[in-house]
Amino acid sequence: MIEKLNVIQAMMAILGLSAVAITALEGVMIGRRAAQGREPYDWRAFWTTVRINLWRVVVESIPMGVVLGASLPFGAWMYEQRLWTVPMDTWWGWVAMFLCTEFFYYWMHRAGHRIRWYWASHQVHHSGNQYNLAAAFRQSITGKVTGGFVFFAPQCLLGFSPDAVLISYGLNLVYQFWIHTDMVPKLGWMEGVFNTPSAHRVHHAANVEYLDCNYGGTIMLFDRLFGTYVEEKDGVPIRYGLVKSQTSNIALWVLLAEWVAIGRDLLKVRNPLHALGYLFGPPGWAPHGRGLTTEGLREKMKQLTGEAAGAPPEWLLDGKDVPPAGAGASEPAGAKRAEALSRA
């Protein structure tokens, strides 16, 4: 198993280096587009992403018993207890693997947005304020420690070998590289069927109407089944990144910022149930409904603008009930105000 894992890691390294070259080329193309009045490419963010991946190399070099070791034996144990064996020398075996991987990826990804314990790792991927291929490489150093592998272990129980699960999950992630761009328009009949650049742009948006949707890896099947598919609206500007923008270019801070925030919240806890809420409630949760979860943000924006849409202003995210002087408090509510906020 370890030898096979090394082969997979080597293949991923080759693919990764190729993808970095393509990402840099995209940066050059976007830079040329900036001469036409478009937003320039954020090369500082690009190099922050490079440093993030250097930190990932450091963490991956830690002995497997600390970082990855728990997942492989657990998957192997689940496979020993399997209910049946899925033959991978048949076409339907691979179709079943594809759908099974997509199903469990959907729930892992959904948990990454709806459970703060997992969000603390996944938020790194959403921390870039531009949507481009470099965003695909913004990945956490703590994802394996938080136990995300448990979402795929049931596949082994269902009769798929740990090797097959690892390969299938890797291919799912490779597919997702190309969808991290705003240079590809909507793709007609593919929208709502496959995970496209348009569908994933929605997923990376900070606009409240787009939060917590489009979790699928390669297809939108389970988003449609579970009611989380949202189509990109024409003419609606998207503000990318975290709801409260990450402005730091310090790689280690980007990687650990949410864990630090969790630590600060836990330090002020007096009720053990509140500790569980801060750890396993949705991002933005706070006791007695004082937090700004996705649902809370939509309600606030509806009160502010007349509709649950647009990117929340900074003063709202900072916990203020009214905007500071000079922040446009006198502007009328409604669609015009929502559009202005969405450009903030």
Phi, psi and chi 1 to 4 in degrees:
 res  aa     phi    psi   chi1   chi2   chi3   chi4
   1 MET       -  -42.5  176.5   64.9 -174.6      -
   2 ILE   -64.1  -41.2  -60.0  -58.5      -      -
   3 GLU   -63.9  -42.1  -68.1  179.4   -2.8      -
   4 LYS   -64.0  -38.7  -67.8  179.1 -179.0  177.2
   5 LEU   -62.2  -40.0 -175.8   61.6      -      -
   6 ASN   -64.0  -38.4  -70.7  -23.7      -      -
   7 VAL   -63.4  -44.1  170.6      -      -      -
   8 ILE   -63.0  -42.1  -66.9  171.9      -      -
   9 GLN   -63.3  -38.4  -72.1  174.9  -28.2      -
  10 ALA   -64.3  -42.7      -      -      -      -
  11 MET   -63.1  -42.2  -68.4  174.1   59.6      -
  12 MET   -65.7  -34.4  -65.4  -62.8  -72.6      -
  13 ALA   -65.2  -42.0      -      -      -      -
  14 ILE   -64.5  -45.9  -66.2  171.0      -      -
  15 LEU   -62.3  -37.6  -70.9  171.1      -      -
  16 GLY   -64.9  -43.5      -      -      -      -
  17 LEU   -64.4  -39.4  -69.9  173.0      -      -
  18 SER   -64.0  -41.3  -58.6      -      -      -
  19 ALA   -66.0  -36.4      -      -      -      -
  20 VAL   -61.8  -42.2  167.8      -      -      -
  21 ALA   -62.4  -42.7      -      -      -      -
  22 ILE   -65.1  -38.4  -64.4  171.9      -      -
  23 THR   -63.0  -43.2  -62.0      -      -      -
  24 ALA   -64.1  -38.4      -      -      -      -
  25 LEU   -63.6  -40.5  178.2   60.9      -      -
  26 GLU   -60.6  -39.5 -177.3 -157.2   35.0      -
  27 GLY   -59.8  -40.9      -      -      -      -
  28 VAL   -64.0  -42.7  172.6      -      -      -
  29 MET   -64.2  -42.1  -66.2  173.5   63.6      -
  30 ILE   -66.5  -36.2  -67.1  175.2      -      -
  31 GLY   -60.5  -40.0      -      -      -      -
  32 ARG   -67.5  -35.2  -68.9  179.1  178.0  176.5
  33 ARG   -66.2  -28.0 -158.1  174.0   58.5  169.3
  34 ALA   -63.9  -26.5      -      -      -      -
  35 ALA   -65.1  -16.0      -      -      -      -
  36 GLN   -98.1   16.6  -57.1  171.3    0.1      -
  37 GLY    94.7    2.8      -      -      -      -
  38 ARG   -84.0  165.1  -56.2  -70.6  -66.9  -86.3
  39 GLU   -62.4  131.2 -176.8 -178.7   15.2      -
  40 PRO   -69.2  157.9   25.7  -34.3      -      -
  41 TYR   -72.3  135.8 -171.0   78.9      -      -
  42 ASP   -88.5   89.7 -169.9  -12.0      -      -
  43 TRP   -70.2  -26.8  -74.7  102.7      -      -
  44 ARG   -63.8  -40.9  -69.1 -173.8   65.3 -171.3
  45 ALA   -66.1  -36.5      -      -      -      -
  46 PHE   -59.3  -47.2  172.7   86.7      -      -
  47 TRP   -71.9  -27.6  -69.8  112.7      -      -
  48 THR   -63.3  -40.8  -61.0      -      -      -
  49 THR   -63.0  -39.2  -58.6      -      -      -
  50 VAL   -60.3  -44.8  171.2      -      -      -
  51 ARG   -67.1  -35.5  -68.3 -168.2  -65.7  -86.5
  52 ILE   -57.6  -42.0  -76.0  172.9      -      -
  53 ASN   -73.1  -26.9  -79.4  -82.3      -      -
  54 LEU   -65.8  -39.5  -68.7  176.7      -      -
  55 TRP   -63.9  -36.6  -83.2  109.1      -      -
  56 ARG   -62.8  -38.6  -77.0  173.1   55.3   79.8
  57 VAL   -62.2  -41.5  169.9      -      -      -
  58 VAL   -61.5  -47.0  170.8      -      -      -
  59 VAL   -65.9  -40.4  171.1      -      -      -
  60 GLU   -64.5  -21.9  -66.9  -72.4  -11.7      -
  61 SER   -80.5  -10.9   68.7      -      -      -
  62 ILE   -65.3  140.7  -62.6  173.6      -      -
  63 PRO   -47.4  140.0  -28.3   34.9      -      -
  64 MET   -59.1  -28.2  -70.5 -177.1   61.6      -
  65 GLY   -61.7  -21.8      -      -      -      -
  66 VAL   -91.3  -41.3  178.3      -      -      -
  67 VAL  -100.5  -54.3  178.3      -      -      -
  68 LEU  -113.6  -13.8 -175.5   59.4      -      -
  69 GLY   -57.7  -31.3      -      -      -      -
  70 ALA   -68.7  -31.5      -      -      -      -
  71 SER   -74.7  -40.2   61.4      -      -      -
  72 LEU   -67.6  -48.9  -60.3  180.0      -      -
  73 PRO   -62.7  -35.5  -23.6   35.0      -      -
  74 PHE   -65.9  -42.6 -176.1   56.3      -      -
  75 GLY   -63.7  -40.6      -      -      -      -
  76 ALA   -65.0  -39.4      -      -      -      -
  77 TRP   -65.2  -42.1 -179.0   83.1      -      -
  78 MET   -63.1  -36.4  -67.8  -74.8  -85.5      -
  79 TYR   -67.9  -34.4 -172.0   61.3      -      -
  80 GLU   -65.8  -28.1  -69.3  174.3   -1.9      -
  81 GLN   -94.9   11.4  -42.2  -55.4  -43.6      -
  82 ARG   -55.6  148.0   63.0 -170.9  179.6  -83.9
  83 LEU   -74.8  -30.8  -57.8  176.2      -      -
  84 TRP  -162.7  178.4   48.5   72.8      -      -
  85 THR  -116.3  125.8  -59.7      -      -      -
  86 VAL   -88.7  119.2  177.2      -      -      -
  87 PRO   -72.2  121.1   26.2  -32.3      -      -
  88 MET   -90.8    7.8  -61.1  -50.2  -65.8      -
  89 ASP   -99.2   18.4   56.7   -7.6      -      -
  90 THR  -124.1  153.7   62.7      -      -      -
  91 TRP   -65.7  -36.7   66.2  -92.4      -      -
  92 TRP   -72.4  -24.3   65.0  -95.0      -      -
  93 GLY   -63.4  -41.1      -      -      -      -
  94 TRP   -74.0  -34.4  -74.7  100.7      -      -
  95 VAL   -64.2  -43.3  170.3      -      -      -
  96 ALA   -63.4  -39.9      -      -      -      -
  97 MET   -62.0  -45.4  167.1   59.8   84.2      -
  98 PHE   -58.2  -49.6  169.2   76.4      -      -
  99 LEU   -68.1  -37.1  -68.1  173.6      -      -
 100 CYS   -67.0  -44.7 -162.0      -      -      -
 101 THR   -61.4  -43.3  -62.0      -      -      -
 102 GLU   -63.3  -40.1 -171.5   65.2   31.5      -
 103 PHE   -62.3  -50.7  175.7   79.8      -      -
 104 PHE   -72.2  -31.1  -73.6  109.1      -      -
 105 TYR   -63.1  -42.4  177.2   84.9      -      -
 106 TYR   -53.7  -48.5  171.2   88.6      -      -
 107 TRP   -72.9  -33.0  -73.5  106.9      -      -
 108 MET   -64.6  -44.2 -179.7 -172.8   74.4      -
 109 HIS   -66.8  -40.8 -162.1 -178.9      -      -
 110 ARG   -63.3  -42.0 -173.6  166.4  175.9  169.5
 111 ALA   -62.5  -34.6      -      -      -      -
 112 GLY   -62.5  -20.8      -      -      -      -
 113 HIS  -103.3  -23.7  -78.1 -101.6      -      -
 114 ARG  -107.6   -9.9  -61.6  -62.0  -62.9  166.7
 115 ILE  -122.2  119.7  -60.5  173.9      -      -
 116 ARG   -61.6  -33.8 -164.6 -177.6 -175.6 -168.7
 117 TRP   -55.3  -41.4  172.9 -101.0      -      -
 118 TYR   -83.2  -33.9  -66.2  117.4      -      -
 119 TRP   -61.5  -32.3  171.7 -113.5      -      -
 120 ALA   -57.2  -31.6      -      -      -      -
 121 SER   -86.0  -45.8  -66.3      -      -      -
 122 HIS   -70.4  -24.5 -172.9   57.9      -      -
 123 GLN   -59.6  -23.9   61.6   85.2   26.9      -
 124 VAL   -58.0  -40.7  177.3      -      -      -
 125 HIS   -65.4  -25.1 -178.6   59.4      -      -
 126 HIS  -100.1    6.7  -72.5  -97.9      -      -
 127 SER   -79.4  -15.6   61.3      -      -      -
 128 GLY   -73.8  140.4      -      -      -      -
 129 ASN   -93.6    0.8  -62.4  -44.0      -      -
 130 GLN  -122.2  153.0  -69.3 -174.9  -18.2      -
 131 TYR  -107.3  103.8 -171.2   66.7      -      -
 132 ASN  -151.2  178.8   47.4   50.6      -      -
 133 LEU   -60.1  -26.8  -66.4  175.2      -      -
 134 ALA   -62.1  -28.1      -      -      -      -
 135 ALA   -60.6  -29.4      -      -      -      -
 136 ALA   -62.6  -25.0      -      -      -      -
 137 PHE   -92.6   -5.1  -66.6  104.3      -      -
 138 ARG   -79.4   95.8  -74.3 -149.6  171.9 -163.3
 139 GLN  -129.1  153.4  -58.5  -68.7  -21.5      -
 140 SER   -76.2  159.3  173.7      -      -      -
 141 ILE   -98.1   -4.0   60.1  174.6      -      -
 142 THR  -113.5    2.8   59.3      -      -      -
 143 GLY   -59.2  -40.5      -      -      -      -
 144 LYS   -73.3  -31.5  -68.1  170.2 -177.9  173.0
 145 VAL   -68.9  -32.9  177.1      -      -      -
 146 THR   -74.3  -10.7   55.8      -      -      -
 147 GLY    90.3   27.4      -      -      -      -
 148 GLY   -61.7  -21.1      -      -      -      -
 149 PHE   -62.2  -19.9   63.2   85.0      -      -
 150 VAL   -62.8  -22.4  -60.6      -      -      -
 151 PHE   -71.0  -23.7  -73.1   90.5      -      -
 152 PHE   -99.3  -15.9  -68.0   97.1      -      -
 153 ALA   -57.4  -37.0      -      -      -      -
 154 PRO   -58.9  -24.3  -27.5   35.7      -      -
 155 GLN   -61.9  -36.3  -73.3 -176.9 -105.6      -
 156 CYS   -67.6  -37.7  -59.8      -      -      -
 157 LEU   -64.3  -30.7 -175.3   63.1      -      -
 158 LEU   -82.3    0.4  -66.8  175.3      -      -
 159 GLY   109.3    9.3      -      -      -      -
 160 PHE   -98.5  132.4  -61.0   99.1      -      -
 161 SER   -67.5  151.8   72.0      -      -      -
 162 PRO   -55.2  -36.3  -27.2   35.6      -      -
 163 ASP   -61.0  -46.6  -67.1  -16.6      -      -
 164 ALA   -64.5  -39.3      -      -      -      -
 165 VAL   -63.9  -43.4  171.6      -      -      -
 166 LEU   -62.5  -43.9 -167.2   63.3      -      -
 167 ILE   -66.1  -43.9  -68.1  170.9      -      -
 168 SER   -63.1  -43.7 -179.2      -      -      -
 169 TYR   -63.6  -41.2  176.7   58.5      -      -
 170 GLY   -62.0  -42.8      -      -      -      -
 171 LEU   -65.5  -36.0  -68.3  174.8      -      -
 172 ASN   -60.2  -43.2 -167.9  -62.8      -      -
 173 LEU   -70.3  -37.5  -66.1 -179.5      -      -
 174 VAL   -60.4  -42.0  168.1      -      -      -
 175 TYR   -56.6  -38.9  170.6   88.5      -      -
 176 GLN   -71.8   -9.9  -66.1 -178.4   50.4      -
 177 PHE   -59.5  -50.2  168.4   68.0      -      -
 178 TRP   -70.7  -17.2   77.3  -79.3      -      -
 179 ILE   -83.0   -5.0   61.7  177.3      -      -
 180 HIS   -88.1   69.1  -71.5   84.0      -      -
 181 THR  -157.2  148.4 -178.8      -      -      -
 182 ASP  -105.4   13.2   66.6   -4.3      -      -
 183 MET   -89.9   -9.5  -61.6 -175.8   72.4      -
 184 VAL  -105.5  123.3  176.9      -      -      -
 185 PRO   -75.3 -174.9   30.7  -36.6      -      -
 186 LYS   -60.9  147.5  -73.9 -173.0  175.3 -178.3
 187 LEU  -112.8   39.3  -61.7  176.3      -      -
 188 GLY    58.6 -124.9      -      -      -      -
 189 TRP   -63.7  -18.6   66.0  -91.8      -      -
 190 MET   -70.0  -24.7  -66.3  178.0   64.9      -
 191 GLU   -65.3  133.2  -58.8  -60.1  -23.1      -
 192 GLY    85.7   -8.7      -      -      -      -
 193 VAL  -108.3  -54.0  178.3      -      -      -
 194 PHE  -105.9  161.2  -66.2   99.2      -      -
 195 ASN   -79.4  108.7 -166.0    7.1      -      -
 196 THR  -109.2  170.1   63.3      -      -      -
 197 PRO   -55.2  -39.2  -30.9   38.1      -      -
 198 SER   -63.9  -47.4  174.9      -      -      -
 199 ALA   -62.3  -36.8      -      -      -      -
 200 HIS   -81.8  -23.8 -148.5   56.4      -      -
 201 ARG   -60.4  -42.0  -76.6 -165.9  -70.9  -90.8
 202 VAL   -59.4  -43.7  169.0      -      -      -
 203 HIS   -61.9  -33.1  178.5   73.8      -      -
 204 HIS   -91.6    5.6  -86.1 -101.4      -      -
 205 ALA   -80.7  150.5      -      -      -      -
 206 ALA   -95.9   -5.5      -      -      -      -
 207 ASN   -60.3  133.3  -54.6   45.0      -      -
 208 VAL   -64.3  -28.7  -63.3      -      -      -
 209 GLU   -70.8  -13.1   69.5  -91.0   37.1      -
 210 TYR  -106.9   -2.8  -74.0  157.3      -      -
 211 LEU   -67.4  144.1  -63.5  179.3      -      -
 212 ASP    58.8   59.2  -61.6  -19.4      -      -
 213 CYS  -150.7  169.8   65.1      -      -      -
 214 ASN    53.9   62.4  -62.5   -0.4      -      -
 215 TYR   -87.0  -13.1  -63.0  116.7      -      -
 216 GLY   -59.2  152.5      -      -      -      -
 217 GLY   -84.9  -54.1      -      -      -      -
 218 THR  -118.7  -26.1   61.5      -      -      -
 219 ILE  -132.1  161.8   55.7  176.1      -      -
 220 MET   -99.5   12.8  -65.6  -71.9   99.2      -
 221 LEU   -54.7  -51.0  172.3   62.9      -      -
 222 PHE   -78.5  -26.5  -63.3  108.2      -      -
 223 ASP   -62.6  -40.7  -77.0  -73.6      -      -
 224 ARG   -68.8  -40.1  -74.3 -172.7  169.1  -82.9
 225 LEU   -65.9  -37.4  -75.5  176.2      -      -
 226 PHE  -104.9   11.2  -61.0  114.9      -      -
 227 GLY    74.9   27.5      -      -      -      -
 228 THR  -114.0   10.6   53.4      -      -      -
 229 TYR   -84.5  130.4  174.2   67.8      -      -
 230 VAL  -132.8  127.9  176.8      -      -      -
 231 GLU   -84.8  145.7 -175.7  178.3    3.3      -
 232 GLU   -66.1  129.5 -177.3 -179.7   15.4      -
 233 LYS   -87.2  132.7  -60.6  178.6  178.6   66.2
 234 ASP   -67.5  137.7  -65.3  -29.9      -      -
 235 GLY    80.0    1.7      -      -      -      -
 236 VAL  -101.0  112.6  175.0      -      -      -
 237 PRO   -66.9  140.9   23.6  -32.1      -      -
 238 ILE  -105.8  132.3  -67.2  177.3      -      -
 239 ARG  -101.7  115.9 -157.8  -96.0  -75.5  165.2
 240 TYR   -87.1  162.5  -64.9  110.3      -      -
 241 GLY   105.8 -167.9      -      -      -      -
 242 LEU   -70.5  157.7  -58.3  173.7      -      -
 243 VAL   -56.4  -45.4  170.9      -      -      -
 244 LYS  -101.1  107.6 -172.9  171.7  179.6   62.2
 245 SER   -54.9  138.9  -61.7      -      -      -
 246 GLN   -87.6  113.3  172.7   60.1  -95.6      -
 247 THR  -102.5   -7.5   57.8      -      -      -
 248 SER   -77.6  145.4  176.0      -      -      -
 249 ASN  -110.7   17.9  -78.2  -57.5      -      -
 250 ILE   -88.0  110.8  -59.7  173.6      -      -
 251 ALA   -56.8  -45.5      -      -      -      -
 252 LEU   -65.0  -34.4 -165.3   57.5      -      -
 253 TRP   -68.3  -42.6  174.8 -108.5      -      -
 254 VAL   -57.5  -40.3  174.1      -      -      -
 255 LEU   -70.0  -32.5  -71.9  163.6      -      -
 256 LEU  -116.1    1.8  -59.9  177.8      -      -
 257 ALA   -56.3  -45.0      -      -      -      -
 258 GLU   -71.0  -32.0 -174.0   63.0   15.3      -
 259 TRP   -65.8  -38.3  -69.4  110.4      -      -
 260 VAL   -63.5  -42.1  172.5      -      -      -
 261 ALA   -63.0  -40.2      -      -      -      -
 262 ILE   -62.9  -42.8  -71.0  175.5      -      -
 263 GLY   -59.5  -41.8      -      -      -      -
 264 ARG   -64.1  -40.8  -71.3  171.6  177.9  165.9
 265 ASP   -65.5  -39.9  -73.5  -23.8      -      -
 266 LEU   -68.1  -29.0  -68.7  177.5      -      -
 267 LEU   -65.9  -25.0  -74.1  174.9      -      -
 268 LYS   -98.4    5.1   59.7 -172.2  179.1 -174.3
 269 VAL   -77.1  136.8  162.2      -      -      -
 270 ARG  -118.7  -18.0  -63.5  -64.3  179.0  -93.2
 271 ASN  -110.6  122.2 -175.6  -30.5      -      -
 272 PRO   -55.6  -32.1  -24.4   33.7      -      -
 273 LEU   -65.6  -32.9  -67.2  178.2      -      -
 274 HIS   -67.5  -34.1  -67.2  170.9      -      -
 275 ALA   -62.2  -42.5      -      -      -      -
 276 LEU   -63.3  -37.5  -67.8  175.8      -      -
 277 GLY   -63.5  -43.8      -      -      -      -
 278 TYR   -66.1  -32.0  -80.5  124.9      -      -
 279 LEU   -84.5  -42.9  -77.0  169.2      -      -
 280 PHE  -121.0    1.1  -56.4  110.5      -      -
 281 GLY   -77.8  177.7      -      -      -      -
 282 PRO   -70.2  153.4   24.5  -33.3      -      -
 283 PRO   -54.1  136.5  -26.3   35.7      -      -
 284 GLY    92.9   -5.7      -      -      -      -
 285 TRP   -65.0  143.7 -179.1   90.7      -      -
 286 ALA  -149.5  155.3      -      -      -      -
 287 PRO   -58.9  150.0  -22.9   33.3      -      -
 288 HIS    60.7   27.9  -47.5  -61.3      -      -
 289 GLY    71.4   18.7      -      -      -      -
 290 ARG   -84.1   -7.9  -66.9 -165.8  -59.1  -94.6
 291 GLY   -84.1  173.9      -      -      -      -
 292 LEU  -117.3   79.9  -74.8  174.9      -      -
 293 THR   -76.0  178.1   61.3      -      -      -
 294 THR   -55.3  -45.7  -66.7      -      -      -
 295 GLU   -64.2  -39.8  -65.6   75.8   16.8      -
 296 GLY   -65.6  -39.4      -      -      -      -
 297 LEU   -64.9  -40.6  -76.2  168.3      -      -
 298 ARG   -63.4  -40.4  -73.4  175.7  176.9  152.7
 299 GLU   -65.8  -42.0 -178.4   60.9   30.4      -
 300 LYS   -63.0  -42.9  -69.8  -75.0 -172.2 -178.7
 301 MET   -68.3  -32.2  -71.3  -60.3  -72.6      -
 302 LYS   -67.1  -39.8 -172.3  172.7 -176.8  178.9
 303 GLN   -66.5  -35.3  -65.4  172.0    6.0      -
 304 LEU   -79.9  -41.2  179.9   64.8      -      -
 305 THR  -117.8  -10.4   69.9      -      -      -
 306 GLY    96.1   -8.2      -      -      -      -
 307 GLU  -150.8  151.1   57.2 -179.3  -31.6      -
 308 ALA   -81.7   74.2      -      -      -      -
 309 ALA  -153.3  161.3      -      -      -      -
 310 GLY    92.8  168.3      -      -      -      -
 311 ALA   -90.0  129.7      -      -      -      -
 312 PRO   -61.6  139.9  -19.8   31.8      -      -
 313 PRO   -70.5  158.0   25.8  -33.3      -      -
 314 GLU   -59.5  -40.7  -76.4  -67.2  -39.6      -
 315 TRP   -63.4  -33.1   56.4  -94.8      -      -
 316 LEU   -68.6  -41.9  178.1   62.6      -      -
 317 LEU   -67.6  -24.3  -61.5  172.2      -      -
 318 ASP   -83.6    4.1  -70.7  -23.2      -      -
 319 GLY    88.6   11.6      -      -      -      -
 320 LYS   -87.0  144.8  -62.3 -179.7  174.9   63.4
 321 ASP   -85.6  -24.0  -66.7  -33.7      -      -
 322 VAL  -134.1  151.5  -65.2      -      -      -
 323 PRO   -69.7  149.6   26.0  -34.4      -      -
 324 PRO   -67.3  164.0   24.5  -33.3      -      -
 325 ALA   -57.2  134.9      -      -      -      -
 326 GLY    86.9    2.8      -      -      -      -
 327 ALA   -95.7   13.3      -      -      -      -
 328 GLY    87.9   29.2      -      -      -      -
 329 ALA   -65.2  -23.8      -      -      -      -
 330 SER   -85.6   -4.1   61.3      -      -      -
 331 GLU   -65.7  144.1  -68.1 -177.9   22.7      -
 332 PRO   -69.6  151.3   26.3  -35.4      -      -
 333 ALA   -75.8  166.7      -      -      -      -
 334 GLY   123.3 -166.6      -      -      -      -
 335 ALA   -63.6  -39.5      -      -      -      -
 336 LYS   -61.7  -42.5 -175.3  175.4  179.1 -178.6
 337 ARG   -65.9  -41.3  172.0   74.5  165.5  149.2
 338 ALA   -62.2  -40.4      -      -      -      -
 339 GLU   -65.8  -39.4 -178.9  178.4   -5.8      -
 340 ALA   -64.3  -41.5      -      -      -      -
 341 LEU   -66.1  -36.4  -73.3  171.7      -      -
 342 SER   -67.0  -18.8   70.5      -      -      -
 343 ARG   -92.5   -5.7  -65.6  177.7 -176.4  -87.3
 344 ALA   -65.5      -      -      -      -      -
